[in-house]
Amino acid sequence: MLDLSRYDGPSGFLVDTNLWIDCMTPDSRWHEWSIGQIQRCRKQAPPHINLVIYTELLIPDPDVKALDAMLDVYDTLRSPLPWTCAGLAANAYQRYRRSGGTRRVPLPDF
């Protein structure tokens, strides 16, 4: 079981890169659904991204101003990665590999 009892960051929803990509791609079949999910979640708590997600979103077009403007529409918090995430990711990756998973690199998948 993953232990987040010592997490001291703000509450909210960490929004995955793929969801943001769908929001940024009007012709994606998931565009409207993804926007709806973020809007629904932000009624409960703010959406978050971290440095890994932010970097992945800049890869197709490194326009920081445009990305920040889109994230600001959703009042997205830019959250640091707590050091405890490294241990949680390593544990999840070990379980994945022991159960037959074939991916060789833990980030960004874990």
Biopython code that builds the backbone (N, CA, C, O; Angstrom):
import numpy as np
from Bio.PDB.StructureBuilder import StructureBuilder

atoms = [
    (1, "MET", "N", (0.844, -1.176, 0.000)),
    (1, "MET", "CA", (0.000, 0.000, 0.000)),
    (1, "MET", "C", (0.889, 1.238, 0.000)),
    (1, "MET", "O", (1.871, 1.306, 0.739)),
    (2, "LEU", "N", (0.544, 2.202, -0.821)),
    (2, "LEU", "CA", (1.304, 3.444, -0.881)),
    (2, "LEU", "C", (0.944, 4.331, 0.300)),
    (2, "LEU", "O", (-0.224, 4.439, 0.673)),
    (3, "ASP", "N", (1.939, 4.955, 0.877)),
    (3, "ASP", "CA", (1.721, 5.783, 2.062)),
    (3, "ASP", "C", (1.936, 7.254, 1.731)),
    (3, "ASP", "O", (3.058, 7.679, 1.453)),
    (4, "LEU", "N", (0.867, 8.019, 1.762)),
    (4, "LEU", "CA", (0.959, 9.453, 1.534)),
    (4, "LEU", "C", (0.730, 10.231, 2.822)),
    (4, "LEU", "O", (0.430, 11.424, 2.782)),
    (5, "SER", "N", (0.870, 9.567, 3.959)),
    (5, "SER", "CA", (0.558, 10.205, 5.238)),
    (5, "SER", "C", (1.465, 11.398, 5.539)),
    (5, "SER", "O", (1.092, 12.280, 6.312)),
    (6, "ARG", "N", (2.647, 11.429, 4.937)),
    (6, "ARG", "CA", (3.550, 12.545, 5.208)),
    (6, "ARG", "C", (3.548, 13.588, 4.087)),
    (6, "ARG", "O", (4.353, 14.520, 4.100)),
    (7, "TYR", "N", (2.658, 13.432, 3.134)),
    (7, "TYR", "CA", (2.583, 14.412, 2.047)),
    (7, "TYR", "C", (2.102, 15.739, 2.606)),
    (7, "TYR", "O", (1.060, 15.800, 3.259)),
    (8, "ASP", "N", (2.849, 16.791, 2.356)),
    (8, "ASP", "CA", (2.488, 18.089, 2.919)),
    (8, "ASP", "C", (2.117, 19.116, 1.852)),
    (8, "ASP", "O", (2.070, 20.313, 2.137)),
    (9, "GLY", "N", (1.860, 18.673, 0.657)),
    (9, "GLY", "CA", (1.485, 19.590, -0.415)),
    (9, "GLY", "C", (0.000, 19.909, -0.401)),
    (9, "GLY", "O", (-0.757, 19.348, 0.391)),
    (10, "PRO", "N", (-0.409, 20.803, -1.271)),
    (10, "PRO", "CA", (-1.818, 21.183, -1.333)),
    (10, "PRO", "C", (-2.665, 20.066, -1.934)),
    (10, "PRO", "O", (-2.175, 19.244, -2.708)),
    (11, "SER", "N", (-3.938, 20.051, -1.566)),
    (11, "SER", "CA", (-4.835, 19.044, -2.126)),
    (11, "SER", "C", (-5.235, 19.453, -3.535)),
    (11, "SER", "O", (-5.051, 20.601, -3.940)),
    (12, "GLY", "N", (-5.772, 18.516, -4.258)),
    (12, "GLY", "CA", (-6.217, 18.788, -5.613)),
    (12, "GLY", "C", (-6.086, 17.546, -6.464)),
    (12, "GLY", "O", (-5.940, 16.437, -5.951)),
    (13, "PHE", "N", (-6.139, 17.742, -7.765)),
    (13, "PHE", "CA", (-6.052, 16.655, -8.730)),
    (13, "PHE", "C", (-4.833, 16.868, -9.614)),
    (13, "PHE", "O", (-4.691, 17.918, -10.239)),
    (14, "LEU", "N", (-3.955, 15.873, -9.667)),
    (14, "LEU", "CA", (-2.826, 15.928, -10.585)),
    (14, "LEU", "C", (-3.343, 15.489, -11.947)),
    (14, "LEU", "O", (-3.759, 14.343, -12.118)),
    (15, "VAL", "N", (-3.316, 16.393, -12.908)),
    (15, "VAL", "CA", (-3.869, 16.119, -14.235)),
    (15, "VAL", "C", (-2.748, 15.624, -15.139)),
    (15, "VAL", "O", (-1.734, 16.298, -15.317)),
    (16, "ASP", "N", (-2.940, 14.453, -15.701)),
    (16, "ASP", "CA", (-1.967, 13.777, -16.542)),
    (16, "ASP", "C", (-1.733, 14.528, -17.855)),
    (16, "ASP", "O", (-2.613, 15.236, -18.346)),
    (17, "THR", "N", (-0.550, 14.363, -18.403)),
    (17, "THR", "CA", (-0.173, 14.988, -19.670)),
    (17, "THR", "C", (-1.176, 14.691, -20.772)),
    (17, "THR", "O", (-1.555, 15.591, -21.521)),
    (18, "ASN", "N", (-1.610, 13.441, -20.880)),
    (18, "ASN", "CA", (-2.505, 13.064, -21.975)),
    (18, "ASN", "C", (-3.838, 13.799, -21.921)),
    (18, "ASN", "O", (-4.404, 14.134, -22.962)),
    (19, "LEU", "N", (-4.336, 14.050, -20.730)),
    (19, "LEU", "CA", (-5.583, 14.798, -20.593)),
    (19, "LEU", "C", (-5.397, 16.232, -21.081)),
    (19, "LEU", "O", (-6.251, 16.766, -21.789)),
    (20, "TRP", "N", (-4.282, 16.854, -20.704)),
    (20, "TRP", "CA", (-4.005, 18.213, -21.178)),
    (20, "TRP", "C", (-3.842, 18.247, -22.691)),
    (20, "TRP", "O", (-4.327, 19.171, -23.344)),
    (21, "ILE", "N", (-3.166, 17.253, -23.255)),
    (21, "ILE", "CA", (-2.989, 17.210, -24.711)),
    (21, "ILE", "C", (-4.343, 17.160, -25.397)),
    (21, "ILE", "O", (-4.552, 17.840, -26.402)),
    (22, "ASP", "N", (-5.262, 16.367, -24.871)),
    (22, "ASP", "CA", (-6.607, 16.324, -25.451)),
    (22, "ASP", "C", (-7.306, 17.674, -25.345)),
    (22, "ASP", "O", (-8.032, 18.065, -26.258)),
    (23, "CYS", "N", (-7.098, 18.386, -24.252)),
    (23, "CYS", "CA", (-7.685, 19.728, -24.095)),
    (23, "CYS", "C", (-7.106, 20.704, -25.119)),
    (23, "CYS", "O", (-7.798, 21.608, -25.585)),
    (24, "MET", "N", (-5.847, 20.517, -25.461)),
    (24, "MET", "CA", (-5.149, 21.422, -26.373)),
    (24, "MET", "C", (-5.358, 21.060, -27.837)),
    (24, "MET", "O", (-4.934, 21.798, -28.726)),
    (25, "THR", "N", (-6.011, 19.924, -28.095)),
    (25, "THR", "CA", (-6.176, 19.427, -29.461)),
    (25, "THR", "C", (-7.660, 19.381, -29.814)),
    (25, "THR", "O", (-8.335, 18.399, -29.508)),
    (26, "PRO", "N", (-8.177, 20.432, -30.456)),
    (26, "PRO", "CA", (-9.615, 20.498, -30.730)),
    (26, "PRO", "C", (-10.160, 19.339, -31.561)),
    (26, "PRO", "O", (-11.331, 18.986, -31.423)),
    (27, "ASP", "N", (-9.335, 18.742, -32.419)),
    (27, "ASP", "CA", (-9.841, 17.639, -33.235)),
    (27, "ASP", "C", (-9.669, 16.265, -32.575)),
    (27, "ASP", "O", (-9.975, 15.244, -33.191)),
    (28, "SER", "N", (-9.188, 16.232, -31.344)),
    (28, "SER", "CA", (-9.099, 14.969, -30.603)),
    (28, "SER", "C", (-10.504, 14.470, -30.284)),
    (28, "SER", "O", (-11.374, 15.258, -29.915)),
    (29, "ARG", "N", (-10.725, 13.187, -30.423)),
    (29, "ARG", "CA", (-12.054, 12.650, -30.092)),
    (29, "ARG", "C", (-12.340, 12.756, -28.599)),
    (29, "ARG", "O", (-13.491, 12.628, -28.181)),
    (30, "TRP", "N", (-11.300, 12.991, -27.785)),
    (30, "TRP", "CA", (-11.444, 13.118, -26.335)),
    (30, "TRP", "C", (-11.442, 14.576, -25.867)),
    (30, "TRP", "O", (-11.468, 14.836, -24.664)),
    (31, "HIS", "N", (-11.411, 15.514, -26.791)),
    (31, "HIS", "CA", (-11.292, 16.936, -26.449)),
    (31, "HIS", "C", (-12.379, 17.399, -25.476)),
    (31, "HIS", "O", (-12.067, 17.896, -24.394)),
    (32, "GLU", "N", (-13.622, 17.243, -25.844)),
    (32, "GLU", "CA", (-14.725, 17.716, -24.997)),
    (32, "GLU", "C", (-14.778, 16.954, -23.675)),
    (32, "GLU", "O", (-15.021, 17.546, -22.624)),
    (33, "TRP", "N", (-14.549, 15.645, -23.727)),
    (33, "TRP", "CA", (-14.577, 14.833, -22.510)),
    (33, "TRP", "C", (-13.490, 15.296, -21.540)),
    (33, "TRP", "O", (-13.739, 15.436, -20.343)),
    (34, "SER", "N", (-12.288, 15.530, -22.060)),
    (34, "SER", "CA", (-11.167, 15.938, -21.209)),
    (34, "SER", "C", (-11.424, 17.294, -20.564)),
    (34, "SER", "O", (-11.169, 17.478, -19.374)),
    (35, "ILE", "N", (-11.923, 18.232, -21.340)),
    (35, "ILE", "CA", (-12.264, 19.543, -20.779)),
    (35, "ILE", "C", (-13.315, 19.382, -19.690)),
    (35, "ILE", "O", (-13.216, 19.993, -18.626)),
    (36, "GLY", "N", (-14.320, 18.558, -19.959)),
    (36, "GLY", "CA", (-15.377, 18.318, -18.967)),
    (36, "GLY", "C", (-14.852, 17.712, -17.681)),
    (36, "GLY", "O", (-15.309, 18.074, -16.597)),
    (37, "GLN", "N", (-13.901, 16.798, -17.783)),
    (37, "GLN", "CA", (-13.342, 16.158, -16.588)),
    (37, "GLN", "C", (-12.578, 17.161, -15.730)),
    (37, "GLN", "O", (-12.707, 17.168, -14.506)),
    (38, "ILE", "N", (-11.789, 18.000, -16.373)),
    (38, "ILE", "CA", (-11.042, 19.003, -15.607)),
    (38, "ILE", "C", (-12.007, 19.992, -14.960)),
    (38, "ILE", "O", (-11.836, 20.362, -13.799)),
    (39, "GLN", "N", (-13.015, 20.418, -15.711)),
    (39, "GLN", "CA", (-13.992, 21.358, -15.144)),
    (39, "GLN", "C", (-14.745, 20.734, -13.976)),
    (39, "GLN", "O", (-14.991, 21.395, -12.966)),
    (40, "ARG", "N", (-15.110, 19.468, -14.110)),
    (40, "ARG", "CA", (-15.832, 18.776, -13.034)),
    (40, "ARG", "C", (-14.959, 18.654, -11.789)),
    (40, "ARG", "O", (-15.414, 18.932, -10.680)),
    (41, "CYS", "N", (-13.722, 18.243, -11.971)),
    (41, "CYS", "CA", (-12.816, 18.062, -10.832)),
    (41, "CYS", "C", (-12.493, 19.381, -10.148)),
    (41, "CYS", "O", (-12.382, 19.434, -8.923)),
    (42, "ARG", "N", (-12.341, 20.442, -10.923)),
    (42, "ARG", "CA", (-11.933, 21.704, -10.301)),
    (42, "ARG", "C", (-13.033, 22.335, -9.471)),
    (42, "ARG", "O", (-12.787, 23.294, -8.740)),
    (43, "LYS", "N", (-14.247, 21.805, -9.577)),
    (43, "LYS", "CA", (-15.317, 22.251, -8.673)),
    (43, "LYS", "C", (-15.057, 21.758, -7.248)),
    (43, "LYS", "O", (-15.536, 22.348, -6.280)),
    (44, "GLN", "N", (-14.286, 20.660, -7.132)),
    (44, "GLN", "CA", (-13.970, 20.071, -5.828)),
    (44, "GLN", "C", (-12.628, 20.545, -5.285)),
    (44, "GLN", "O", (-12.497, 20.803, -4.089)),
    (45, "ALA", "N", (-11.640, 20.660, -6.150)),
    (45, "ALA", "CA", (-10.281, 21.034, -5.742)),
    (45, "ALA", "C", (-9.520, 21.465, -6.994)),
    (45, "ALA", "O", (-9.901, 21.098, -8.106)),
    (46, "PRO", "N", (-8.456, 22.234, -6.825)),
    (46, "PRO", "CA", (-7.745, 22.745, -8.002)),
    (46, "PRO", "C", (-6.965, 21.661, -8.744)),
    (46, "PRO", "O", (-6.462, 20.716, -8.136)),
    (47, "PRO", "N", (-6.872, 21.812, -10.070)),
    (47, "PRO", "CA", (-5.997, 20.912, -10.826)),
    (47, "PRO", "C", (-4.538, 21.305, -10.598)),
    (47, "PRO", "O", (-4.222, 22.473, -10.373)),
    (48, "HIS", "N", (-3.669, 20.318, -10.658)),
    (48, "HIS", "CA", (-2.229, 20.526, -10.479)),
    (48, "HIS", "C", (-1.490, 19.952, -11.682)),
    (48, "HIS", "O", (-1.966, 19.030, -12.345)),
    (49, "ILE", "N", (-0.332, 20.514, -11.944)),
    (49, "ILE", "CA", (0.655, 19.864, -12.800)),
    (49, "ILE", "C", (1.988, 19.963, -12.074)),
    (49, "ILE", "O", (2.159, 20.769, -11.159)),
    (50, "ASN", "N", (2.918, 19.136, -12.498)),
    (50, "ASN", "CA", (4.265, 19.217, -11.939)),
    (50, "ASN", "C", (5.249, 19.488, -13.075)),
    (50, "ASN", "O", (4.854, 19.623, -14.233)),
    (51, "LEU", "N", (6.508, 19.564, -12.737)),
    (51, "LEU", "CA", (7.529, 19.905, -13.718)),
    (51, "LEU", "C", (7.621, 18.881, -14.849)),
    (51, "LEU", "O", (7.874, 19.258, -15.994)),
    (52, "VAL", "N", (7.422, 17.612, -14.558)),
    (52, "VAL", "CA", (7.482, 16.574, -15.589)),
    (52, "VAL", "C", (6.357, 16.785, -16.600)),
    (52, "VAL", "O", (6.596, 16.767, -17.808)),
    (53, "ILE", "N", (5.140, 16.982, -16.115)),
    (53, "ILE", "CA", (3.991, 17.189, -16.999)),
    (53, "ILE", "C", (4.172, 18.474, -17.802)),
    (53, "ILE", "O", (3.933, 18.496, -19.009)),
    (54, "TYR", "N", (4.588, 19.530, -17.139)),
    (54, "TYR", "CA", (4.793, 20.818, -17.810)),
    (54, "TYR", "C", (5.797, 20.669, -18.958)),
    (54, "TYR", "O", (5.569, 21.174, -20.057)),
    (55, "THR", "N", (6.896, 19.979, -18.697)),
    (55, "THR", "CA", (7.915, 19.769, -19.724)),
    (55, "THR", "C", (7.362, 18.956, -20.883)),
    (55, "THR", "O", (7.603, 19.292, -22.043)),
    (56, "GLU", "N", (6.626, 17.893, -20.588)),
    (56, "GLU", "CA", (6.044, 17.069, -21.652)),
    (56, "GLU", "C", (5.093, 17.882, -22.523)),
    (56, "GLU", "O", (5.020, 17.654, -23.730)),
    (57, "LEU", "N", (4.371, 18.817, -21.936)),
    (57, "LEU", "CA", (3.438, 19.638, -22.707)),
    (57, "LEU", "C", (4.155, 20.646, -23.603)),
    (57, "LEU", "O", (3.581, 21.119, -24.585)),
    (58, "LEU", "N", (5.386, 20.974, -23.279)),
    (58, "LEU", "CA", (6.149, 21.915, -24.101)),
    (58, "LEU", "C", (6.889, 21.251, -25.255)),
    (58, "LEU", "O", (7.398, 21.947, -26.134)),
    (59, "ILE", "N", (6.962, 19.933, -25.275)),
    (59, "ILE", "CA", (7.748, 19.248, -26.301)),
    (59, "ILE", "C", (7.214, 19.494, -27.714)),
    (59, "ILE", "O", (8.017, 19.786, -28.601)),
    (60, "PRO", "N", (5.919, 19.396, -27.973)),
    (60, "PRO", "CA", (5.503, 19.628, -29.356)),
    (60, "PRO", "C", (5.654, 21.091, -29.789)),
    (60, "PRO", "O", (5.895, 21.363, -30.965)),
    (61, "ASP", "N", (5.516, 22.024, -28.856)),
    (61, "ASP", "CA", (5.603, 23.453, -29.180)),
    (61, "ASP", "C", (6.041, 24.206, -27.928)),
    (61, "ASP", "O", (5.222, 24.464, -27.046)),
    (62, "PRO", "N", (7.320, 24.561, -27.839)),
    (62, "PRO", "CA", (7.821, 25.179, -26.608)),
    (62, "PRO", "C", (7.394, 26.642, -26.430)),
    (62, "PRO", "O", (8.237, 27.527, -26.281)),
    (63, "ASP", "N", (6.088, 26.883, -26.446)),
    (63, "ASP", "CA", (5.540, 28.226, -26.255)),
    (63, "ASP", "C", (5.044, 28.337, -24.813)),
    (63, "ASP", "O", (3.891, 28.023, -24.516)),
    (64, "VAL", "N", (5.925, 28.786, -23.928)),
    (64, "VAL", "CA", (5.623, 28.854, -22.499)),
    (64, "VAL", "C", (4.437, 29.772, -22.229)),
    (64, "VAL", "O", (3.575, 29.445, -21.413)),
    (65, "LYS", "N", (4.384, 30.907, -22.899)),
    (65, "LYS", "CA", (3.286, 31.857, -22.669)),
    (65, "LYS", "C", (1.934, 31.249, -23.028)),
    (65, "LYS", "O", (0.962, 31.415, -22.291)),
    (66, "ALA", "N", (1.869, 30.550, -24.151)),
    (66, "ALA", "CA", (0.605, 29.928, -24.566)),
    (66, "ALA", "C", (0.202, 28.818, -23.596)),
    (66, "ALA", "O", (-0.970, 28.695, -23.241)),
    (67, "LEU", "N", (1.171, 28.016, -23.170)),
    (67, "LEU", "CA", (0.867, 26.945, -22.223)),
    (67, "LEU", "C", (0.396, 27.524, -20.898)),
    (67, "LEU", "O", (-0.597, 27.059, -20.337)),
    (68, "ASP", "N", (1.091, 28.527, -20.395)),
    (68, "ASP", "CA", (0.677, 29.147, -19.136)),
    (68, "ASP", "C", (-0.724, 29.744, -19.240)),
    (68, "ASP", "O", (-1.515, 29.642, -18.302)),
    (69, "ALA", "N", (-1.031, 30.360, -20.366)),
    (69, "ALA", "CA", (-2.365, 30.941, -20.553)),
    (69, "ALA", "C", (-3.439, 29.856, -20.503)),
    (69, "ALA", "O", (-4.481, 30.043, -19.875)),
    (70, "MET", "N", (-3.189, 28.720, -21.163)),
    (70, "MET", "CA", (-4.163, 27.623, -21.150)),
    (70, "MET", "C", (-4.321, 27.066, -19.744)),
    (70, "MET", "O", (-5.444, 26.815, -19.305)),
    (71, "LEU", "N", (-3.225, 26.869, -19.035)),
    (71, "LEU", "CA", (-3.299, 26.334, -17.677)),
    (71, "LEU", "C", (-4.005, 27.311, -16.737)),
    (71, "LEU", "O", (-4.728, 26.896, -15.832)),
    (72, "ASP", "N", (-3.794, 28.595, -16.953)),
    (72, "ASP", "CA", (-4.435, 29.603, -16.106)),
    (72, "ASP", "C", (-5.947, 29.638, -16.285)),
    (72, "ASP", "O", (-6.667, 30.007, -15.357)),
    (73, "VAL", "N", (-6.435, 29.265, -17.449)),
    (73, "VAL", "CA", (-7.886, 29.193, -17.668)),
    (73, "VAL", "C", (-8.521, 28.257, -16.641)),
    (73, "VAL", "O", (-9.643, 28.491, -16.191)),
    (74, "TYR", "N", (-7.808, 27.208, -16.276)),
    (74, "TYR", "CA", (-8.312, 26.215, -15.324)),
    (74, "TYR", "C", (-7.804, 26.450, -13.899)),
    (74, "TYR", "O", (-8.005, 25.607, -13.024)),
    (75, "ASP", "N", (-7.147, 27.589, -13.660)),
    (75, "ASP", "CA", (-6.581, 27.898, -12.339)),
    (75, "ASP", "C", (-5.654, 26.783, -11.856)),
    (75, "ASP", "O", (-5.686, 26.388, -10.691)),
    (76, "THR", "N", (-4.841, 26.295, -12.766)),
    (76, "THR", "CA", (-3.960, 25.162, -12.487)),
    (76, "THR", "C", (-2.789, 25.570, -11.606)),
    (76, "THR", "O", (-2.109, 26.560, -11.877)),
    (77, "LEU", "N", (-2.562, 24.798, -10.550)),
    (77, "LEU", "CA", (-1.424, 25.026, -9.664)),
    (77, "LEU", "C", (-0.197, 24.316, -10.217)),
    (77, "LEU", "O", (-0.283, 23.175, -10.672)),
    (78, "ARG", "N", (0.928, 24.987, -10.177)),
    (78, "ARG", "CA", (2.205, 24.379, -10.560)),
    (78, "ARG", "C", (2.825, 23.862, -9.269)),
    (78, "ARG", "O", (3.303, 24.635, -8.438)),
    (79, "SER", "N", (2.807, 22.548, -9.117)),
    (79, "SER", "CA", (3.203, 21.931, -7.848)),
    (79, "SER", "C", (4.566, 21.264, -7.952)),
    (79, "SER", "O", (4.875, 20.633, -8.963)),
    (80, "PRO", "N", (5.382, 21.399, -6.913)),
    (80, "PRO", "CA", (6.663, 20.691, -6.899)),
    (80, "PRO", "C", (6.429, 19.201, -6.671)),
    (80, "PRO", "O", (5.398, 18.788, -6.141)),
    (81, "LEU", "N", (7.385, 18.431, -7.073)),
    (81, "LEU", "CA", (7.337, 16.998, -6.792)),
    (81, "LEU", "C", (7.935, 16.759, -5.418)),
    (81, "LEU", "O", (9.110, 17.055, -5.204)),
    (82, "PRO", "N", (7.155, 16.230, -4.476)),
    (82, "PRO", "CA", (7.730, 15.916, -3.164)),
    (82, "PRO", "C", (8.740, 14.771, -3.309)),
    (82, "PRO", "O", (8.561, 13.876, -4.135)),
    (83, "TRP", "N", (9.776, 14.812, -2.513)),
    (83, "TRP", "CA", (10.794, 13.769, -2.568)),
    (83, "TRP", "C", (10.208, 12.392, -2.306)),
    (83, "TRP", "O", (10.740, 11.399, -2.805)),
    (84, "THR", "N", (9.127, 12.303, -1.538)),
    (84, "THR", "CA", (8.513, 10.998, -1.267)),
    (84, "THR", "C", (7.975, 10.354, -2.535)),
    (84, "THR", "O", (7.771, 9.140, -2.575)),
    (85, "CYS", "N", (7.745, 11.149, -3.566)),
    (85, "CYS", "CA", (7.262, 10.581, -4.828)),
    (85, "CYS", "C", (8.263, 9.603, -5.427)),
    (85, "CYS", "O", (7.868, 8.625, -6.063)),
    (86, "ALA", "N", (9.538, 9.853, -5.234)),
    (86, "ALA", "CA", (10.560, 8.967, -5.792)),
    (86, "ALA", "C", (10.420, 7.561, -5.226)),
    (86, "ALA", "O", (10.468, 6.580, -5.968)),
    (87, "GLY", "N", (10.248, 7.465, -3.919)),
    (87, "GLY", "CA", (10.079, 6.155, -3.295)),
    (87, "GLY", "C", (8.791, 5.478, -3.724)),
    (87, "GLY", "O", (8.775, 4.271, -3.964)),
    (88, "LEU", "N", (7.715, 6.239, -3.824)),
    (88, "LEU", "CA", (6.436, 5.675, -4.261)),
    (88, "LEU", "C", (6.528, 5.176, -5.698)),
    (88, "LEU", "O", (6.019, 4.102, -6.019)),
    (89, "ALA", "N", (7.176, 5.953, -6.560)),
    (89, "ALA", "CA", (7.329, 5.540, -7.952)),
    (89, "ALA", "C", (8.201, 4.291, -8.056)),
    (89, "ALA", "O", (7.896, 3.388, -8.835)),
    (90, "ALA", "N", (9.274, 4.233, -7.284)),
    (90, "ALA", "CA", (10.155, 3.060, -7.309)),
    (90, "ALA", "C", (9.418, 1.812, -6.839)),
    (90, "ALA", "O", (9.569, 0.743, -7.432)),
    (91, "ASN", "N", (8.626, 1.937, -5.784)),
    (91, "ASN", "CA", (7.853, 0.787, -5.294)),
    (91, "ASN", "C", (6.839, 0.326, -6.327)),
    (91, "ASN", "O", (6.695, -0.874, -6.562)),
    (92, "ALA", "N", (6.139, 1.263, -6.943)),
    (92, "ALA", "CA", (5.153, 0.900, -7.964)),
    (92, "ALA", "C", (5.840, 0.227, -9.148)),
    (92, "ALA", "O", (5.330, -0.754, -9.691)),
    (93, "TYR", "N", (6.989, 0.751, -9.545)),
    (93, "TYR", "CA", (7.733, 0.177, -10.657)),
    (93, "TYR", "C", (8.213, -1.234, -10.335)),
    (93, "TYR", "O", (8.125, -2.113, -11.192)),
    (94, "GLN", "N", (8.714, -1.475, -9.132)),
    (94, "GLN", "CA", (9.149, -2.821, -8.744)),
    (94, "GLN", "C", (7.988, -3.809, -8.794)),
    (94, "GLN", "O", (8.141, -4.918, -9.305)),
    (95, "ARG", "N", (6.839, -3.417, -8.272)),
    (95, "ARG", "CA", (5.668, -4.304, -8.315)),
    (95, "ARG", "C", (5.266, -4.592, -9.761)),
    (95, "ARG", "O", (4.928, -5.724, -10.107)),
    (96, "TYR", "N", (5.306, -3.576, -10.585)),
    (96, "TYR", "CA", (4.976, -3.728, -11.998)),
    (96, "TYR", "C", (5.908, -4.734, -12.672)),
    (96, "TYR", "O", (5.444, -5.631, -13.376)),
    (97, "ARG", "N", (7.207, -4.595, -12.464)),
    (97, "ARG", "CA", (8.178, -5.500, -13.086)),
    (97, "ARG", "C", (8.027, -6.923, -12.552)),
    (97, "ARG", "O", (8.117, -7.884, -13.316)),
    (98, "ARG", "N", (7.801, -7.064, -11.251)),
    (98, "ARG", "CA", (7.633, -8.400, -10.655)),
    (98, "ARG", "C", (6.384, -9.097, -11.178)),
    (98, "ARG", "O", (6.324, -10.325, -11.223)),
    (99, "SER", "N", (5.391, -8.312, -11.572)),
    (99, "SER", "CA", (4.155, -8.924, -12.077)),
    (99, "SER", "C", (4.200, -9.137, -13.590)),
    (99, "SER", "O", (3.181, -9.447, -14.207)),
    (100, "GLY", "N", (5.381, -8.971, -14.185)),
    (100, "GLY", "CA", (5.543, -9.273, -15.603)),
    (100, "GLY", "C", (5.579, -8.068, -16.522)),
    (100, "GLY", "O", (5.626, -8.229, -17.742)),
    (101, "GLY", "N", (5.557, -6.868, -15.970)),
    (101, "GLY", "CA", (5.625, -5.665, -16.800)),
    (101, "GLY", "C", (6.937, -5.584, -17.558)),
    (101, "GLY", "O", (7.975, -6.014, -17.054)),
    (102, "THR", "N", (6.898, -5.039, -18.760)),
    (102, "THR", "CA", (8.086, -5.041, -19.613)),
    (102, "THR", "C", (8.744, -3.680, -19.803)),
    (102, "THR", "O", (9.838, -3.608, -20.363)),
    (103, "ARG", "N", (8.129, -2.633, -19.365)),
    (103, "ARG", "CA", (8.756, -1.310, -19.539)),
    (103, "ARG", "C", (10.035, -1.239, -18.717)),
    (103, "ARG", "O", (10.097, -1.739, -17.594)),
    (104, "ARG", "N", (11.058, -0.610, -19.296)),
    (104, "ARG", "CA", (12.381, -0.578, -18.671)),
    (104, "ARG", "C", (12.684, 0.721, -17.923)),
    (104, "ARG", "O", (13.664, 0.781, -17.181)),
    (105, "VAL", "N", (11.879, 1.746, -18.100)),
    (105, "VAL", "CA", (12.162, 3.047, -17.496)),
    (105, "VAL", "C", (10.987, 3.456, -16.615)),
    (105, "VAL", "O", (9.853, 3.510, -17.091)),
    (106, "PRO", "N", (11.234, 3.743, -15.352)),
    (106, "PRO", "CA", (10.118, 4.072, -14.465)),
    (106, "PRO", "C", (9.429, 5.398, -14.776)),
    (106, "PRO", "O", (8.214, 5.500, -14.611)),
    (107, "LEU", "N", (10.146, 6.390, -15.210)),
    (107, "LEU", "CA", (9.502, 7.672, -15.525)),
    (107, "LEU", "C", (9.281, 7.780, -17.015)),
    (107, "LEU", "O", (10.125, 7.308, -17.777)),
    (108, "PRO", "N", (8.215, 8.362, -17.467)),
    (108, "PRO", "CA", (7.178, 9.039, -16.711)),
    (108, "PRO", "C", (6.019, 8.135, -16.307)),
    (108, "PRO", "O", (5.044, 8.610, -15.724)),
    (109, "ASP", "N", (6.108, 6.849, -16.602)),
    (109, "ASP", "CA", (4.969, 5.954, -16.382)),
    (109, "ASP", "C", (4.619, 5.724, -14.921)),
    (109, "ASP", "O", (3.488, 5.348, -14.616)),
    (110, "PHE", "N", (5.553, 5.939, -14.018)),
    (110, "PHE", "CA", (5.275, 5.649, -12.617)),
    (110, "PHE", "C", (5.440, 6.886, -11.773)),
    (110, "PHE", "O", (5.246, 6.835, -10.558)),
]
sb = StructureBuilder()
sb.init_structure("model")
sb.init_model(0)
sb.init_chain("A")
sb.init_seg("    ")
for serial, (resi, resn, name, xyz) in enumerate(atoms, 1):
    if name == "N":
        sb.init_residue(resn, " ", resi, " ")
    sb.init_atom(name, np.array(xyz, "f"), 0.0, 1.0, " ", f" {name:<3s}", serial, name[0])
structure = sb.get_structure()
